[in-house]
Amino acid sequence: MSVVTLKINDIDVAAEAGKTVLEAAREAGIRIPTLCHLDGVSDVGACRLCLIEIKGISKLLPACVTEVSEGMDVTTHTPQLDEYRRMTVEMLFSEGNHVCAVCVANENCELQDVAIEVGMDHSRFTYRFPERGVDISHPQFGIDHNRCILCTRCVRVCDEIEGAHVWDVAGRGAAAKVVTGLNQPWGDVDACTACGKCVDACPTGSIFRKGSTASELDRDRGKLEFLVKAREENQWTR
């Protein structure tokens, strides 16, 4: 195992070669906000909340998909980065229909947590109020596209952990959305195993278990972590 040394916020950090800046920062106890990152599945840099500055590079890079390198000098928090993160969260709220008071994930929502962390108490952008549907055709689960932030965690967890390949992203720009099957109602997709991993992976209240009311959504992230570890170590009993 080769090790590289770098600086993160002027702190000397040693990390295994091949790890990302996000992983190195977390191992060093340095917090970088994320929404699309989920331990155990691949990173795609979708939410852009983990943007960082690297000395010698003019553009900002997402920490979750940027590998560490020898001598790298990273800054995770500056006035510019903090402003970008707040702006990103404001845009997420303004482009969707996030009504926290009636959401199943109220007070158990990563989007809410990040909004508090970046100091967002209002959005400077005009709310779009898009017309988005709710699919409750599945006998156990439902998806409210109004709450979706297109983090694609459901897509990746279904592909990489469950192996069912039920979820995907369709459309472009403002019309983009996650879909089941070939844009079929969720209840009509035979490939769905009803495992519920997409519910546990979702950072908001977009994908939920039927019967849940406001503030009742309870996720089991430990189930996903167990499955990843069991697969890596060939342990298939809990």
Buried (B, 14 or more C-beta within 10 A) or exposed (E): EEEBEBBBBEEEBEBEEEBBBBBBBBEBEBEBBBBBBBEBBEBBBBBBBBBBBBEEEEEBBBBBBBBBEEEBBBBBBEEEBBEBBBBBBBBBBBBBBBEBEEBBBBEBBBBBBBBEBBEBEEBEEEEEEEEBEEBBBBEEBBBBBBBBBBBBBBBBBBBBBBEBEBBBBEEEEEEEBBBBBEEBEBBEBEEBEEBBBBBBBBBBBBBBBEEBEBBBBEBEEEBBEBBBEEEEEEEEEE
